[in-house]
């Protein structure tokens, strides 16, 4: 999870209710390309800054994913894995805070299952 995503989540939802899980997951992070801002801070540092977030699914202290640059198709494949994990969650209402390229690829991966209005009411992502 990148710091700016955690900041966005905190600004959007405030401090979470103790019974409402806030879970960091590497699968829904931004595409890893050429920008330094696409790398993440060490897990222990962000966990200290965001104590309300569960970082147990972030298994590496260092950002080992940043070494492997991704194409859009790679992000789409990662998005599908994230949705599989998400669908196995017990909650009935879930909010996902992520980044534009990840969300773009997520929507593209499932575009055939989304209603036409979903796209017609939004700007073109491309």
N, C-alpha and C positions, 0 to 999 in steps of 0.2 A: 504494500500500500504506500502510495506516495503521500508526502506530507500535505500537499495541496488538496488531495482528496479527503483526507481526514479533517482538514480545516473546513472544507465545504460541508461535510457531513455535520460537523459541530455547529456551524453557522445555520444550517438548514433545520436541524433537529434539536439543537441545544444539548445539554447533558442528558444522556439517555436515562430512562426510568430503570431502576435496578432490575426489574423483571423483563426488560426489553433488551435483548442481546444486540450488541454492536460488534460485528465480527469482521476482522481484517482477512482478506483472502487475496493471494497473489494472482489467481487466475483472472481477476477482473481489473487488473492494472492496465495502464495505458500501453500502447504499442511501444516496443523498445526499438528505437531507430538510432538517430545520430546525436540527439540533443542530451546534454548532461542532465537536464531537468527530467528526463525520462528514467533516471536512476533513482533508487530510493535510499533513504537514510538507514543506518543500522537499526535493527528491530528494537534493541534495548533502548535506544534514544527515543524513537517514536512512541514506544510503550510507556516511557516515563512521561512524555508530553501529553499522551492521551490515555490516561489510566482507565477510562470507562470502556475502552475497546479491548476485545479479546483477540490477542495475537497468537493464540496457540496453533493456528493453521499456518502461520508463517514460520517455517521450520529452520530457515537459515538466518543467522544474525546478519551476515553480509548479503548484498544484492548479487547473488550468483546468476540471476536471469539476465542482468544487464550486459553480460559478456556475449550473449547470443542475440544479434539483431534480427528483427522480425519483418516479414512482409505482411500485407493486409490479410492474406489467406491464413497465415500462421495465427494471427489475432482471432480470426473467425473460428478456427479450430479450437483455440483456447476458450473462446466465448461459449462454444457448445459444451465443453467440459464443465465450465462454470454453471451453465444452466442445468446440467445433470445433477451437479452438487446441490444447486438451489432447489430443485424440485424435490429432493429428498429431505428437505428441511421440514420440521413439524409446524412451523408457523403458517397461518393462512394469509397474512398480510406482510409483505416484505418490501422494503425500499432498498434500491441498489444505488450507491454513489460511486461513480467511476469517471471516465474521461471520454472525450468525443470520439476518438478513433475506435476505442474498445466498443462503445455503444453503437457506433455506426456499423461495425462488423457483426455485432450481436443482432441488430435489426436485419441486416442483410442475410444472415444465416437463417433467420426465421421469417423472412418477408412473405413467403407463400402462406404462412399460417396466420398472419396479421390482417386485420380488415383493411380494405383499400383506404378508408378514411384516416387510418393511422399515418399514412404517408402524405395524403393530399392536404392534410392540415399542417404539415411541417415543411420547413425549408429543405431544399435538396442538400444532402450531406456531402455529395461528391464535390 
